[in-house]
């Protein structure tokens, strides 16, 4: 996503709000659909100013730990936390978690009140949890894609060959 200019990101957002499908935007800008969905959700939450402030924003170790704990302690979604915290990509948070686990995962386990286990076992368990979270996020995005397709792109013969949203708009005029 970082290869796009500020202006490109604004155009992507405008294209989506003007009804262009995620797939078409993806092809137009040669960016994966997940990145486009993330960008749109980020702008919806924080406005266009977030595009200027997130790329080189500094996060102190305490801030990073607080954000990481939202995932590891409270089982929140990586994508949702990344958007709420205004990170330019959910990959940033994934990298923070990976480094945190390599350097200080035992601290998190003690806060949870869990008994001490070998670090290798804990890391393996948490990677499985992260895979589940990632799969859940992918499922949510796939469902969003399907709902968009179903309402905006799917042509229905019974609706005069129009997608449902266009038929509803036509019939309301």
C-alpha positions as CSV (number, residue, x, y, z in Angstrom):
1,X,0.0,0.0,0.0
2,X,2.9,2.3,0.6
3,X,3.7,2.5,-3.1
4,X,0.6,4.5,-3.6
5,X,0.8,8.3,-3.3
6,X,-1.4,10.3,-1.0
7,X,-3.5,11.4,-4.1
8,X,-3.9,7.7,-5.2
9,X,-5.2,6.8,-1.8
10,X,-7.8,9.6,-1.9
11,X,-8.8,8.5,-5.4
12,X,-9.2,4.9,-4.3
13,X,-11.5,6.1,-1.5
14,X,-13.5,8.3,-3.8
15,X,-13.8,5.5,-6.4
16,X,-15.2,3.1,-3.8
17,X,-17.6,5.7,-2.4
18,X,-18.8,6.3,-6.0
19,X,-19.7,2.7,-6.4
20,X,-16.6,1.1,-8.0
21,X,-16.1,-2.4,-6.9
22,X,-13.1,-3.4,-4.8
23,X,-12.0,-5.8,-7.6
24,X,-12.1,-3.0,-10.2
25,X,-10.1,-0.7,-7.9
26,X,-7.6,-3.5,-7.2
27,X,-7.0,-3.9,-10.9
28,X,-6.9,-0.2,-11.6
29,X,-4.2,0.5,-9.0
30,X,-2.6,-2.9,-9.0
31,X,-3.1,-3.3,-5.2
32,X,-4.6,-6.4,-3.4
33,X,-8.2,-6.2,-2.4
34,X,-7.3,-6.6,1.3
35,X,-5.1,-3.5,1.2
36,X,-7.9,-1.5,-0.4
37,X,-10.5,-2.6,2.1
38,X,-8.1,-1.8,4.9
39,X,-7.4,1.7,3.5
40,X,-11.1,2.5,3.1
41,X,-11.9,1.4,6.6
42,X,-8.9,3.4,7.9
43,X,-10.1,6.6,6.2
44,X,-13.7,6.0,7.3
45,X,-12.5,5.8,10.9
46,X,-9.9,8.6,10.9
47,X,-10.5,10.8,7.8
48,X,-7.9,11.7,5.2
49,X,-5.5,13.3,7.6
50,X,-4.5,9.8,8.8
51,X,-2.8,9.2,5.4
52,X,-0.4,12.0,6.2
53,X,0.4,11.1,9.8
54,X,0.6,7.3,10.0
55,X,3.6,6.2,7.8
56,X,6.3,7.7,9.9
57,X,4.5,8.0,13.3
58,X,6.6,7.0,16.3
59,X,5.1,4.6,18.8
60,X,6.9,4.3,22.2
61,X,7.5,0.8,23.6
62,X,4.7,1.4,26.1
63,X,2.3,2.3,23.3
64,X,3.3,-0.7,21.3
65,X,2.9,-3.0,24.3
66,X,-0.6,-1.5,25.0
67,X,-1.6,-2.2,21.4
68,X,-0.1,-5.7,21.4
69,X,-1.9,-6.5,24.6
70,X,-5.2,-5.8,23.0
71,X,-4.5,-8.8,20.7
72,X,-2.7,-11.1,23.1
73,X,-4.6,-10.4,26.3
74,X,-8.0,-9.5,25.1
75,X,-8.2,-11.5,21.8
76,X,-9.2,-8.5,19.7
77,X,-8.9,-8.7,15.9
78,X,-5.5,-7.6,14.5
79,X,-7.3,-5.7,11.7
80,X,-9.7,-4.0,13.9
81,X,-7.1,-2.9,16.4
82,X,-4.8,-1.7,13.6
83,X,-7.6,0.4,12.2
84,X,-8.7,1.8,15.6
85,X,-5.1,2.7,16.4
86,X,-4.6,4.3,13.0
87,X,-1.7,2.0,11.8
88,X,-1.1,2.3,8.1
89,X,-1.2,-1.5,7.7
90,X,-2.2,-4.4,9.9
91,X,1.2,-5.9,8.9
92,X,2.8,-3.4,11.2
93,X,1.0,-4.9,14.2
94,X,1.8,-8.4,13.1
95,X,5.5,-7.5,13.0
96,X,5.3,-5.9,16.4
97,X,3.6,-9.0,17.9
98,X,6.3,-11.2,16.3
99,X,9.1,-9.2,17.7
100,X,7.4,-8.9,21.1
101,X,7.0,-12.7,21.3
102,X,10.6,-13.2,20.4
103,X,11.8,-10.7,23.1
104,X,9.2,-10.4,25.9
105,X,6.3,-12.9,25.6
106,X,6.8,-14.2,29.1
107,X,5.8,-10.8,30.5
108,X,2.4,-11.0,28.9
109,X,1.9,-14.6,30.1
110,X,2.6,-13.5,33.7
111,X,0.1,-10.7,33.5
112,X,-2.5,-13.3,32.4
113,X,-1.7,-15.3,35.5
114,X,-0.7,-18.4,33.5
115,X,1.9,-20.8,34.8
116,X,5.4,-20.6,33.3
117,X,5.8,-22.7,30.2
118,X,8.8,-23.1,27.9
119,X,8.9,-20.1,25.5
120,X,8.8,-22.4,22.5
121,X,5.5,-23.9,23.5
122,X,3.9,-20.6,24.2
123,X,5.1,-19.2,20.9
124,X,3.7,-22.2,19.0
125,X,0.3,-21.8,20.8
126,X,0.1,-18.1,20.1
127,X,1.0,-18.6,16.4
128,X,-2.0,-20.9,16.1
129,X,-4.2,-18.2,17.7
130,X,-2.8,-15.6,15.3
131,X,-3.5,-17.9,12.4
132,X,-7.1,-18.2,13.6
133,X,-7.4,-14.5,14.0
134,X,-6.0,-14.0,10.5
135,X,-8.4,-16.6,9.1
136,X,-11.3,-14.9,10.9
137,X,-10.3,-11.5,9.4
138,X,-10.1,-13.1,6.0
139,X,-13.5,-14.6,6.4
140,X,-15.0,-11.3,7.4
141,X,-13.5,-9.6,4.4
142,X,-14.7,-12.4,2.1
143,X,-18.2,-12.1,3.5
144,X,-18.1,-8.3,2.9
145,X,-16.9,-9.0,-0.6
146,X,-19.8,-11.3,-1.2
147,X,-22.4,-9.0,0.3
148,X,-21.1,-6.2,-2.0
149,X,-21.2,-8.5,-5.0
150,X,-24.7,-9.7,-4.1
151,X,-26.1,-6.2,-3.9
152,X,-24.1,-4.2,-6.4
153,X,-22.6,-6.6,-9.1
154,X,-25.0,-9.5,-9.4
155,X,-27.3,-9.2,-12.3
156,X,-30.8,-10.6,-11.7
157,X,-33.2,-11.3,-14.6
158,X,-36.3,-10.9,-12.4
159,X,-35.0,-7.3,-11.6
160,X,-34.9,-6.3,-15.3
161,X,-31.3,-7.4,-15.7
162,X,-30.1,-5.0,-13.0
163,X,-28.2,-5.6,-9.8
164,X,-30.5,-5.3,-6.7
165,X,-29.2,-1.9,-5.6
166,X,-29.7,-0.4,-9.1
167,X,-33.2,-1.9,-9.3
168,X,-34.2,-0.4,-5.9
169,X,-32.8,3.0,-6.9
170,X,-34.7,2.9,-10.2
171,X,-38.0,1.8,-8.6
172,X,-37.7,4.6,-5.9
173,X,-37.6,7.3,-8.6
